[in-house]
Amino acid sequence: MYKKRLIHFKPIIVLGSALFLWLLLPFVVKSFLKTSFYEFQAPVSLASSYVRDLQDFWSARTKSKNDLFEAGQSLARLNAAYQLAALENQSLEDEISRLENLLQLPSRPEYQYEVARVVERDFNAWWQRITIRKGRDYGIPVGAPVVFIGGVVGRVREVHAYTSVVDIISSNHLRLAVVIEGDNRPLSYRGGGSTSFAQPVGIAEFIPVDIQVSETENRPVLITSGMGGVYPAGLRVGEIRRLRQGAGGMFYDGEVELDKRLASITEVAVMILIPPEQ
C-alpha cells in the first residue's frame, strides 16, 4: 500500500530533485548550459525564417506582369524620393559640420546601421521582444539601439552566434530618457507591457502639469533626448494619448501610444556606434 502511494508522488520527487540539483550547479555551468541549449535550437528558427523568405519569393513569382509593373513604378517613385532626401540630409550634415568647426563644438557620435530580418516575435504578458537574424557574426553589441522607419524599436538584450534578442519599447525592462517634441524638459519613459489582444503601450513619467493632451488630434509626440548615451536625440518613440495624476501629485503620468507596425515588423536596423578617430 505504501509503495503504491509512493508511485503517485514519484514525478514530483523527480522534479524536486532535478530543481535541487540545478540550484546547486555553479553559475558558470548554468550559463554554459543555457547558451549551449539556445545555440542548439537557434538553427530551427533561422531555417523557418529562410523558408518564409523563400515562400514570399515564390508567391511574388506568381504575380501578373501588370502587378510587377505597378510595383516597379512604385519602387521607382520611392527611390527618387529617397535620393532627394539623401541629398538634403547630406547638405544638412555638411552645414552641421561647418557650424561645429566654427563654434568648436564636439562632434556628434556616428553610427553604422546594420539591417537585419526579424526571425520571431515573442509578445505576451512576460516578454516583449523579437529575435533578429544577425549576431556576433556581424559584430552586434549588447545594448545597441534598434530602430525602424517609425522610430525606436528597442535595445539589444542578448547576442548569440547568429541571432540577437531585442527588447522592444513596450517591454517593462526598458527605460528611455525622452522629451516632448518642441519642449526640452526631460521626461522618463518605460514600457507598459501588453495584455492579450491589446496593443502594446508605454508610460511617460514626470510630465509637467501645463501639458495638455487632446484625444483626437495634435497629441504630444515623444522623442529621445540623447541623454544616457544609448539613443541619439530626435528618434520618435510615440504619442501621449492620455494623462493621469502621478504618484507624487506634482507631475502627470501619460499613456503612450506606440507605432502599430511594431507588432508586424519584419526588418530593423541596429545602430552600432563608430568609435571616434584618435
C-alpha positions as CSV (number, residue, x, y, z in Angstrom):
1,M,0.0,0.0,0.0
2,Y,2.8,2.4,0.9
3,K,4.7,1.6,-2.3
4,K,1.5,2.3,-4.4
5,R,1.2,5.7,-2.7
6,L,4.8,6.5,-3.3
7,I,4.4,5.8,-7.0
8,H,1.9,8.6,-7.3
9,F,4.4,11.1,-5.9
10,K,7.3,9.8,-8.0
11,P,7.1,12.5,-10.7
12,I,7.0,15.3,-8.0
13,I,10.0,13.8,-6.3
14,V,12.0,13.6,-9.6
15,L,11.1,17.1,-10.4
16,G,12.1,18.4,-7.0
17,S,15.4,16.5,-7.1
18,A,16.1,18.0,-10.6
19,L,15.4,21.5,-9.3
20,F,17.6,21.0,-6.3
21,L,20.5,19.8,-8.4
22,W,20.0,22.7,-10.7
23,L,20.2,25.1,-7.8
24,L,23.5,23.5,-6.6
25,L,25.2,24.0,-10.0
26,P,27.7,26.8,-10.3
27,F,26.6,29.9,-12.2
28,V,29.2,29.3,-14.9
29,V,27.8,25.9,-15.6
30,K,24.3,27.3,-15.8
31,S,25.3,30.0,-18.2
32,F,27.1,27.5,-20.4
33,L,24.2,25.1,-20.5
34,K,21.7,27.9,-21.3
35,T,23.9,29.3,-24.1
36,S,24.5,25.8,-25.5
37,F,20.8,25.0,-25.5
38,Y,20.0,28.3,-27.2
39,E,22.7,27.8,-29.9
40,F,21.5,24.2,-30.4
41,Q,17.9,25.2,-31.2
42,A,18.7,28.5,-32.9
43,P,19.1,26.9,-36.4
44,V,15.5,25.8,-36.3
45,S,14.2,29.4,-36.0
46,L,16.7,30.5,-38.7
47,A,15.6,27.8,-41.1
48,S,11.9,28.7,-40.6
49,S,12.8,32.3,-41.3
50,Y,14.6,31.5,-44.5
51,V,11.7,29.2,-45.6
52,R,9.3,32.2,-45.1
53,D,11.5,34.3,-47.3
54,L,11.5,31.6,-49.9
55,Q,7.7,31.4,-49.8
56,D,7.5,35.2,-50.3
57,F,9.8,34.9,-53.3
58,W,7.8,32.2,-55.0
59,S,4.5,34.0,-54.2
60,A,5.9,37.1,-55.9
61,R,6.8,35.0,-58.9
62,T,3.1,34.1,-59.4
63,K,2.0,37.7,-59.7
64,S,1.0,39.0,-63.1
65,K,3.1,41.3,-65.3
66,N,0.8,44.2,-64.6
67,D,1.2,43.8,-60.8
68,L,5.0,43.7,-61.2
69,F,5.0,46.8,-63.5
70,E,2.9,48.8,-60.9
71,A,5.2,47.6,-58.1
72,G,8.3,48.7,-60.2
73,Q,6.7,52.1,-60.8
74,S,6.1,52.5,-57.0
75,L,9.7,51.5,-56.2
76,A,11.0,54.0,-58.8
77,R,9.0,56.8,-57.2
78,L,10.2,55.8,-53.7
79,N,13.8,55.6,-54.9
80,A,13.5,59.1,-56.4
81,A,12.1,60.4,-53.1
82,Y,14.9,58.7,-51.1
83,Q,17.6,60.1,-53.4
84,L,16.2,63.7,-52.8
85,A,16.1,63.0,-49.0
86,A,19.6,61.7,-49.1
87,L,20.8,64.9,-50.9
88,E,19.0,67.1,-48.3
89,N,20.4,65.0,-45.5
90,Q,24.0,65.4,-46.9
91,S,23.6,69.1,-47.2
92,L,22.3,69.3,-43.6
93,E,25.2,67.2,-42.3
94,D,27.7,69.5,-44.1
95,E,26.1,72.5,-42.5
96,I,26.3,70.9,-39.1
97,S,29.9,70.1,-39.6
98,R,30.6,73.6,-40.6
99,L,28.9,75.0,-37.5
100,E,30.7,72.5,-35.3
101,N,34.1,73.6,-36.7
102,L,33.1,77.3,-36.4
103,L,31.9,77.1,-32.8
104,Q,34.5,74.5,-31.9
105,L,31.8,72.0,-30.7
106,P,32.5,68.3,-30.1
107,S,31.4,66.1,-33.0
108,R,28.2,64.1,-32.6
109,P,28.5,60.3,-32.3
110,E,28.3,58.4,-35.6
111,Y,26.6,55.1,-36.1
112,Q,26.8,52.3,-38.6
113,Y,23.4,50.8,-39.5
114,E,23.2,47.0,-39.7
115,V,19.9,45.9,-41.3
116,A,18.5,42.6,-40.0
117,R,15.5,40.5,-40.6
118,V,13.1,39.5,-37.8
119,V,13.2,35.8,-37.1
120,E,10.4,35.6,-34.5
121,R,8.3,37.7,-32.2
122,D,7.5,37.0,-28.5
123,F,4.7,39.2,-27.3
124,N,3.0,38.1,-24.1
125,A,2.5,39.2,-20.5
126,W,6.0,38.2,-19.6
127,W,8.1,39.1,-22.6
128,Q,8.0,41.9,-25.2
129,R,10.9,41.0,-27.6
130,I,11.9,40.0,-31.0
131,T,14.7,37.9,-32.4
132,I,16.8,39.1,-35.3
133,R,18.9,37.2,-37.9
134,K,22.3,38.7,-37.0
135,G,24.5,38.3,-34.0
136,R,28.2,38.1,-33.2
137,D,28.9,37.2,-36.9
138,Y,28.0,40.8,-37.8
139,G,29.5,42.5,-34.7
140,I,26.2,43.2,-33.0
141,P,27.0,44.5,-29.5
142,V,24.8,44.1,-26.4
143,G,22.9,47.3,-25.5
144,A,22.9,48.7,-29.1
145,P,19.8,50.7,-30.0
146,V,17.4,49.2,-32.7
147,V,15.3,51.4,-34.9
148,F,13.0,51.2,-38.0
149,I,11.2,53.7,-40.2
150,G,8.7,54.6,-37.4
151,G,11.4,55.4,-34.8
152,V,12.7,53.4,-31.8
153,V,12.2,49.6,-31.8
154,G,14.1,48.7,-28.7
155,R,17.6,47.7,-27.5
156,V,19.7,44.5,-28.0
157,R,19.4,42.4,-24.9
158,E,21.3,39.2,-25.8
159,V,23.8,38.5,-28.6
160,H,24.4,34.9,-29.8
161,A,26.4,33.5,-32.7
162,Y,23.9,34.1,-35.5
163,T,21.0,35.8,-33.8
164,S,20.2,38.6,-31.3
165,V,17.3,39.2,-28.9
166,V,15.9,42.7,-28.8
167,D,13.7,44.1,-26.0
168,I,11.1,46.3,-27.7
169,I,10.0,49.6,-26.2
170,S,6.8,48.1,-24.8
171,S,8.9,45.9,-22.5
172,N,8.7,46.5,-18.8
173,H,12.5,46.1,-18.7
174,L,13.2,49.1,-21.0
175,R,13.6,52.7,-19.9
176,L,14.4,55.8,-22.0
177,A,15.2,59.4,-21.5
178,V,12.8,61.4,-23.6
179,V,11.4,64.8,-24.3
180,I,8.2,66.2,-25.9
181,E,8.9,67.4,-29.4
182,G,9.4,71.1,-29.2
183,D,9.9,71.1,-25.4
184,N,13.4,70.5,-23.8
185,R,12.2,69.5,-20.4
186,P,13.4,65.9,-19.6
187,L,10.9,63.1,-19.1
188,S,11.2,59.4,-18.3
189,Y,9.7,56.6,-20.4
190,R,9.2,52.9,-19.6
191,G,7.5,50.1,-21.3
192,G,3.9,49.4,-20.2
193,G,3.8,45.8,-21.2
194,S,0.8,44.2,-23.0
195,T,-2.2,42.1,-22.4
196,S,-3.7,39.5,-24.7
197,F,-5.4,41.0,-27.8
198,A,-4.4,44.6,-26.8
199,Q,-2.0,47.0,-28.4
200,P,1.4,47.4,-26.6
201,V,1.7,50.7,-24.8
202,G,4.3,52.7,-22.9
203,I,4.2,55.0,-19.9
204,A,5.7,58.5,-19.8
205,E,6.5,59.9,-16.3
206,F,7.3,63.4,-14.8
207,I,5.1,65.2,-17.4
208,P,4.7,68.9,-16.4
209,V,1.2,69.9,-15.4
210,D,1.0,72.6,-18.1
211,I,1.0,69.9,-20.9
212,Q,-2.4,69.3,-22.4
213,V,-3.5,66.3,-24.4
214,S,-6.3,66.0,-27.0
215,E,-7.9,62.7,-27.5
216,T,-8.1,63.1,-31.3
217,E,-5.5,65.5,-32.8
218,N,-2.3,67.4,-32.1
219,R,-1.2,64.9,-29.4
220,P,2.3,65.5,-27.9
221,V,5.0,63.4,-29.7
222,L,7.7,61.8,-27.6
223,I,11.3,61.7,-29.0
224,T,14.6,60.5,-27.5
225,S,16.5,63.3,-25.7
226,G,20.0,61.9,-26.3
227,M,20.7,61.6,-22.5
228,G,22.1,58.4,-21.3
229,G,24.4,57.8,-24.2
230,V,22.4,54.9,-25.8
231,Y,20.0,56.6,-28.2
232,P,20.8,59.7,-30.2
233,A,18.4,62.6,-29.9
234,G,15.4,63.0,-32.1
235,L,14.2,59.4,-32.6
236,R,10.4,59.0,-32.4
237,V,9.0,56.9,-29.5
238,G,5.2,57.5,-29.7
239,E,2.3,59.9,-28.9
240,I,0.9,60.7,-25.5
241,R,-2.8,59.9,-25.7
242,R,-4.0,60.1,-22.1
243,L,-2.8,61.8,-18.8
244,R,-3.4,60.8,-15.2
245,Q,-2.2,62.2,-11.9
246,G,1.3,61.0,-10.9
247,A,2.2,59.3,-7.7
248,G,3.6,62.4,-6.1
249,G,0.9,64.8,-7.3
250,M,3.4,67.3,-8.8
251,F,3.6,65.7,-12.3
252,Y,1.4,63.7,-14.7
253,D,1.9,60.2,-16.0
254,G,1.0,59.7,-19.6
255,E,-0.1,56.6,-21.6
256,V,2.0,56.5,-24.8
257,E,0.6,55.0,-28.0
258,L,3.3,53.2,-29.9
259,D,3.6,52.6,-33.6
260,K,1.2,49.9,-34.6
261,R,3.7,48.5,-37.1
262,L,5.8,47.2,-34.2
263,A,3.5,44.2,-33.9
264,S,4.2,43.1,-37.5
265,I,7.7,44.4,-38.1
266,T,9.8,42.3,-40.5
267,E,13.1,44.3,-40.7
268,V,15.0,46.5,-38.3
269,A,18.3,48.4,-38.2
270,V,20.8,48.0,-35.4
271,M,22.8,51.2,-34.6
272,I,26.4,50.3,-34.0
273,L,28.5,53.1,-32.6
274,I,31.5,54.0,-34.6
275,P,34.5,54.8,-32.3
276,P,35.8,58.3,-32.8
277,E,39.2,58.6,-34.6
278,Q,42.1,59.2,-32.3
